Amino acid sequence: MNILITGCAGFIGFSLAQKLLSNKKHKVIGIDSIDNYYSVKLKKDRLNILHSQKNFKFYRFNLKNKKKTNEVFKKNKIDCVYHLAAQAGVRFSFEKPEKYLNDNIYGFYNILENSKNYKVKKFFFASSSSVYGDTKKLPVRENYALDEKNLYSLTKSFNEKLGKIYSQKYNMNICGLRFFTIYGEWGRPDMFMMKYINSSINKNLFTLYNFGNHKRDFTYIKDVVFLLEKLLFKKLKNKFCSINISSSNPYKLSKIMNEINLYFKKPKIIKQERDIADVLNTHGSNIKLKKIIGEYRYTNIKIGIKNLCEWYKKYYKLKI
């Protein structure tokens, strides 16, 4: 099967590509712009691992480039798409709103349009738990009303609506993946766990918003890629759907910090009030996902954090 993964140098895209490439029956075609929102070295190191596989082919460009996007589809017979490329970051969306419109909406449109024209069999794309906003009834289910609180989540819900329109009009199989906080090896440096570890190593102040009272539904990366591969081979009930990708087991940030403190020295912390862009608590129901793929035992948070911390020490060659 020929599988296109956009954002293949990113955290989820790289991890999924690794998983799929282990099956030599698959060919993975990757696209990534390798922008400098976070460490370019980390992205290139991920890519070097993917390049070691003969069934991997890579293109570097931004998806708003309509001509180059079309060329990838024209040169490769794409069976399935995992569209995971996007400009990430909730707070950054207030600083660079135009980048979110270009990358998250126009880039999505280009991939979707080509998937339609070249008759891709299945189209998965990254949505986000942030589309729910501060829904008070938890855990959130896929049929709940959306309540976007920032431009990032607004671009994600727009993509879901556009995907639904394409699915209905052009008879496409499209699935929006509402990711809840993903963590683990090769993670993004701008996300909570990695930021906390980086503050410890670099002896920087760590800013803890809402005094650490946020709760997040943390989902381990190896669970995520297992579930995404499972979905590839499942027949979905509807032509269009949105699915929560979550462990459905939220933890307070202070508990996560205590676990990381077992492996790294506690950094100096400055506590601040809640940022208006932040959702207070996330907790996703995974009942719908279980109905599709069957029962699944998620990785214990302590094991996931241990794996992350051990990888961090190895990758950055730390002797602690």
PyMOL commands that set and color helices and strands:
alter all, ss='L'
color gray80, all
select helices_A, chain A and resi 11-21+40-51+66-75+92-95+97-117+129-132+151-170+192-202+210-212+221-232+253-260+287-293+301-315
alter helices_A, ss='H'
color red, helices_A
select strands_A, chain A and resi 2-6+27-32+56-60+80-83+122-128+174-179+182-183+206-209+215-216+219-220+240-245+251-252+269-272
alter strands_A, ss='S'
color yellow, strands_A
deselect
rebuild
show_as cartoon
